[in-house]
Amino acid sequence: MTDEEKVRQLFVNMMLDFSPESIRKVAEKYHPGALRYHNKSAQEL
C-alpha cells in the first residue's frame, strides 16, 4: 500500500445515502477503511 492508501484506511465514512450506486461511488473514490450506517434496521439496508 502507498502512504496515501494507508491514510485513507484510517477513516470511516458515515453513509447517509444507502443506494448501491452511492456506496460504490464512495468506496471507489475514497477507499475508506469502513463505511458506517446510522440508525437503520437490517431490513432498511
N, C-alpha and C positions, 0 to 999 in steps of 0.2 A: 504494500500500500504506500501511496505517496503521503507526504506530510499533510497535504490538503485533504486527502481521503480520511486520514486518521482523525483530523479535527472534526470533520463532518460527522463521524461516528459518535462524537460526544453529545450530539444534540438529539432531542426527542421532540418531534413536531406534534402540535395539538391540531387534530383534524376537526374542522367544522363542517366540511362538505364530505359526505360519505359515499359519493358516487365512485364507481370503479375508475372512471376517467380522471377524477381529481386525485385519487390516491396514487394512480400510476404517474401522473404528472409530477407530483411532489417527490415521489420515490426516485424517478428518473432525473429530475432536475437537481435535487439537493442531496440525495443519497444519505438520509439521516440514519442514525443508529436504531431508531424505533419510531413508530407512529402511535399516537395516543388518541383514543376516542373518549369523549366526555359525556357521561350520563346517558348512555344508550344501552338498551337491553340487547341481548343476543339476537332477538327476532328483528329488531330495528336495523341492526348492522347487516 
